[in-house]
């Protein structure tokens, strides 16, 4: 079970709520906890708290609902499970209604069993509702009923909700800019992930299972105090590296092949995300090195472009230019690199974007385009740089000699007032340096 508040100060959540309340006008925000999910019968998956609920309240338990509404009186209303000794015997201690008010700073706390009547009453006094449809079926019905009543009576009485908005309209922009506590969580996740990579790559060798690297990596995360892996670890040996989200990790590493490892620790619900590609035998073939050096150059071009005031689109275009020129140099494409890039001829070999936002979610919230223009980087944003090249076989005739080679290099960057800080830069990226990480156990 995740600790309440996740290592953050109560004032952090209070400040976030104040900013959110200021944008609500005459609306109301409803944030339910993430559901408990089952893998079979009564066997649960490990519970992961809802990011939006945690961001505004620090609540990490299932079975909770937070309501925010502006105005006088009760602005932060929390519904939470009551203490239950029998249930706690199986699932651990609950915060309970008695402790929750002081812990979370709620104006009032109700048992979750009171939700129906109290939420229905609260909804009638709001003009709009910020709520994510499908988050919780029971709340869906309450919101839909309130909308129906508001439509039928609102024009006469001037009360009742008239529409439902995505909570992201309020929260995504706040979450885009990380505060000092968030940055420290991400930094710690990055340090732990770097150490996990060093330990996992140290056992890489022909005959080692992909699953063994996964186990060493995730074991290192837990030993260092992380919550665990923030997403399913990818260990793709040989042609498996050409499957972007390969997570089976069932094959045995072969000499002469590459292995691509994509993993990240989660610390206090915040993430790191690293990818490295290394030769299983500790030495690149000529073809592997040629591909790797194109990706490394693309990574360097993105890093050189990324700074406050640049756009996230410019970071991607920097990698596209280098990769397209590299494909020409490799003999895979023919023509002018600029023309080939405009025609997106690189996409069979580089099908994904260069970056995603990073934070409470590994693919964190936030628009990449605003008013038709690529998003400008600002201090406090955290994002990845992860160019890659993948040769699955077939396609362009010049690609045949690279068949089965997949390379990706990924690091995490914090935008600062003067540039970008590589949070995962302690793990090298050059071909010779990453090769030296292999088999050092």
QUIFEN-V132881 format. One line per field, one symbol per residue. phi: phi as a letter, one per 30 degrees, with the letter a starting at -180 (. if undefined). A space follows every 10 residues. Layout:
phi=???
//
This chain:
phi=.ddeihicde dddddddddd ddcdhccbcb bdddddccda hcccdedbdd ddddecbidb ddibbcbcbd jdidcccbcb dddaedddec cjdcdiddcd dddciddabb ddddeeddde ddddccdbbc aceidaedde dddddddddd ddcdddcibj dcaccdeedc cdddddcddd ddddddeded dddedddddd ddcdaejdde dddeddeddd edddjddkdd addcbcdhdd ddcecdbdhc ccdcdiccbc bbaadcbhic ccabbbbbde dibddddddd dedddddded ddddddaejd cddddddddd dddddddddd idcbkdeddd dddhddddcb dcddbbdbld cdcddkdcbb hibddddbej dbbcbbdabb cdjiidddde dceicbbbbb bcbcdcdclb cddcddcdbd edddddddic d
//
